[in-house]
Amino acid sequence: MIQFPNAKVNLGLHITQKRKDGYHDIETCMIPIPLCDALEISTAEKTTYTGTGLEVPGKEKDNIILKALKLLRKDFNELPHINIHLHKAIPMGAGLGGGSADGAFAIKMMNSLFDLHLEDWFLEDYAAQLGSDCPFFIENTPKIATGRGEILEPIKLDLAGCWIALINPQIHIGTKEAYAGISPKQPEHDLKKTLADRSLWKGQLKNDFEDSIFTRYPEIAQIKEQLYERGAFYAAMSGSGSTVFGLFEEEPALSVWPKDYFTFKGLL
C-alpha cells in the first residue's frame, strides 16, 4: 500500500496559554497543501524501515511511523510485521507538519491494511498520542484547531483557484527554540470572523511565533515581505517556521527566487 502524506500550513497561529502539563494551548486554522512525502507499507516476516529523499534525523526508535505501529500493537498485539519505506520530500523543522503527517497516515494505512475498521474519531485519538498536529491529518481537511492542536472543528474556506507558494530558507527551527520566545496571550481578533473575510487576513491573521523568530532570523521576515511585493494577498510563516508561504490569485513569478521554493495551484 502506497500513500502520500501531505504538508499543511497555518492560517493564523495564536499561543493562548501555558498548560500545567507543560504544553501550550493554541488557536489556529490548518489547511492541507499538495506537497507530499511517499509512504509504502506492506506486510512482512520482520518489521523493517528504509528511507530515501531528505535525511530524517534521530534514532530509529524515535521514528514516528514505528511509534505508530507500537501504539497500535498495545491494543492489537497480533498485528503482523511490516516493511516501511518513506521517501521524504517535506522539509523538517520547517513548520509544515511533515512528520506529523507521516505518523497519521501510517495509522490510517495500518487501519486499512490490517482491517481494523476503526472510525476516524478513534484514529484521531491514536494520532493525538503521537503528536499535537497528528489528528489533523486523519480527515485532512481545513480545521480550526484548539487545545494542544488536537481539538478540531471543520471550517469552510473558499480558496478555489488560488495559488500557494512555499519558500524554505533552509533554517531549522526546533519547537523548543520557537516557544522560548513566546509570551502566551489571548488573540486580538476573532479567528473565525477574520477567516470569513479575506480582505482582513493581511492585517489580522497573525502567527505569534513570527515576532521573536523574525528578530533572530531577519531573512525569514524579508521573505514574507518579498511575497507581498510579488502580489500575495496573504503571506505568513507556517507553524513554528521556518517556511514562509504566500497565497496568490494568479500564478506567482518566483523563478528568480534564490532559495528552495514550491508553487501549487489549489489546495487538497
N, C-alpha and C positions, 0 to 999 in steps of 0.2 A: 504494500500500500504506500502510495506517494501522495503527499500533500504539500502545500506551500504556505507556511506560516508567514503572515504579513506584518508589517510595521504599523504603528499608529502615530498620530500627532495629537497634541493637546490644544484645544481652543480655550484659552484661559486656564490658569492654574493657581489656586489660592491655598495657602497653607494657613489653616484657621486656628489650630491649637496643638499643643504638645500633649500627648496622651500619657496616662500613668504606666502603660505597658512599654513606653519608650518610642512608640511610633508617633506619627503626626496625623491629624485629621486634615483632609484636603477637600477641595471642591473644584471640579474640572469637567470639561467635556472632552471625551476621547473619540476620535474618528479613525476608522481603518483606512490605510492607504496602500496602493499596489506596489510596494517594494517588499520583496519576499525572499525568505530562505527556501530551501527544498529539504524536506524530511521524508525519509523512507524507513518504514518499519515492517519487518516480516518475522514470522515465527522461525525458531532455530533450535538446535540442540544445546547451545550455550549462548548466553547473552554477551553480545559484543557491541562496541561503539566505535565508529570511524567518522572522520570528518574531513571535509575539503573546503576550499574557499578561504575566507578570513579565519585566522587562528583564534580559537576560543581559549582564553587564558584560564588558569586554575587547574586543580587536580580533578581526575575523573570522578571521584566520589562527590564532588561539588556540582557535577553536570546536572542541569535542571531536568533533562529528559530522563536520566537514570533515577533522579529523585522522584519523578512522576511514576515510574514503574514501581519503585519501592513503596510509594504511598498507596498505590492500588493493591499491592500484594499484602498490605496489612489487613485488608478486608477480603481479598480474593487470593488466598495463598496457593491456589492450584494453577495460577497463571503460567503459561508456557514461557520458555526463554525466547528472546527476540534478538534479531540483528537490527541495529540502528545505524543509519548513515545520515549525517547532516551536512548539507552544503550551505555554508554561512555566507550570506551576502549583505545582511543588515548590519551596519557598523555597531560595535558595542560601546557602552558608555557614552551614547550619543543622544539619549532621550527618546528613542524610537520604539522601545519596548520589545526589541527583537528576542531577547532571552525569555521574556515572559510569554511571548507568542509561541516559541518553541515548546515550552513546558505545557501550555494549554492545548496546543494542537496534538502533542503526544498523548495527553489524556483522552482527547476526543478520538484519536486514531485507535488507541488500545480499547476504548469502549466499543468501537465498531468491529475491530479485528477479533476481539475475544467474545463478541456477542453478549456484552454485559447488560445492555438495554437500560442504561442509566439516563435519566432525563437531564435536561440542561441545568436545572437548579442544583441537582446532585453533583454534576460535573463542576459547576461553579464553586461549590463547597470544597471539593478536592483542590481546585485551582487556587483558591484563596490560601490554602496551606503551603503552596509553593511560592507565592509572592503576591504583593498587593495589586499589581496590574494584571495578573494572570486571568482572573474571572472575566475581564472584558473580552478576551479573545474566544470565549466559548461561543457566544452568539455572534460576536464580531460585527456589531452594528453600532452606529453612533449612540453614545450613552453619556448621561450625567453621572459622574462617579463621586461619591462622598465616603465618609468614614476613612479607612486606610486606602480606599480606592475600590473596595470590594462591594460596596452598596451601589447598585446600578439602576438607573432609570432611563428608559428609552426616550429619545428625543428626535424629532424630525427636523432635518436641515436641508435646505434647498441649495445644493452646490452643483446641480446638474450642469454639465458643460464647462465647468471651471477647470483650470489647470493648477497643479500644485508643483512647486519647485522645492527641492531639498538641497541645502548646501551644508556639507560636512567639513568643518575646518580641521578635522583630524586632531582634535583636542579631546582627550579622555577626561571626563569629569565624573568622579565617583559620587555615589549617593551621600556618603558621609561628608565629603567636601561641600557638596551643594547645600545640604541642610545646615552646615556650620554658619552660613551667612544669613540664615532666616530668622526673623522675629515674627512669630505667628500673629495674625490679626484677622479680623473679620473683613470681608471684601467691601469695597466702597459701593459697588453696583451689583444689582441682582443679575446673576449669570444667565438665567433663562430669559429675562427680558432683553438683555443685551444680545443674546444669540438670535432673538427673533427679528432683530433689525440690523442688517449687515452694515449700514452706514455708521453704526455705533462701535463696531468692532475695533477700529484703529485707536479710538480714544478711551474705550472702557474695558476691552478684553485684555487682561494683563496676566503675565506669568510672573509670580512673585520671586522666582529664582533669578530673574534677569538682573535685578538691581545689583546684587553682590557679585554675580558671575561676570556681568559686563564690566564691573570695576576691575576685576582681576584679569579679565581677558577682553580688552577693548576691541580686538579684532573680530570677536563674535558680535558685539554691538554694531560694528561697522557693516557686517554682512546684512543685518536687519535693515539698516538704513539704505544700503545699496539695493535691496529687494524693493523697497518703496520707491526708490529712484527709477527702477525699471518697470514700475507700473503696478505693483502688487496692491490689491485693495486691503489686504491684511498680511502682516508678517510677524513672526514671533519665534522665540526659541521653544523647542519642544521638550516637555518634561524637564528634567534637571540638566539638559544640554548634553552635548554642545551643538547638535544640529539645529539649524535655523530653517524655517520653511516660509514660503510666500504663496499666497493664493491670488490667482490672476483670472480675469475674464477672458483673456486671449493667451495664446501660446507665448511665453516669455522668451526674450532674446538673451540667452545666457552663454552663448558659445565661447565668449572670451573670459569666462569666469576662471580664475587661477586655481581654485580648489575643486575637489570632487563635487559633482552635482548630479541630480537626477530630476527629470521633469516627467510628469504623467498628466494625461487628460482624464478627468473624472476620478471618483473615489470608489472604493469597493462597495 
